[in-house]
């Protein structure tokens, strides 16, 4: 075999390897990787749409636990403690009571309503407490169970907002 044929074949091999490396680099930029395991929501782009780097494609939610934010009258502020056990009812599951714990209590009172903001964490151990419907703080009769046997009753009109922690 002539040296020229070997040189051409070697050059063709290097070109093919460079093209493969370029295609792999382009392919890796096209990969969509999630930063954590979760549940995917409704996509915000259509098939065939041109998408730029950093564009929002779909919501990804970690529903292993959820935040329940609600407000209580200021008179209950002294009875609330972090890690205190509370009970929540979800409109999606009528008659069911879910246990959560208080994660944070807003130190500032709402000036207009004279209420205190509370954030509880609801563990979603069975995959049921998904944000399908609205949430309502309080167990039977709207009373979250207080640590140490006391009870703090939120107003019946208190509504929960669900966010992932």
Secondary structure, DSSP 8 states (H G I E B T S, - for coil): --HHHHHHHHHHHHHHHHHHHHHHHHHHHH----SS--EEEEESS-TT----TT---EEEE-TTEEEEEEEEEGGGGGG--TT-EEEEEETTEEEEEEEEEEEEEEEEE-TTT-EEEEEEEEE-TTS---TTS-EEE-SGGGEEE-GGG-EEE--TT--BEEEE-
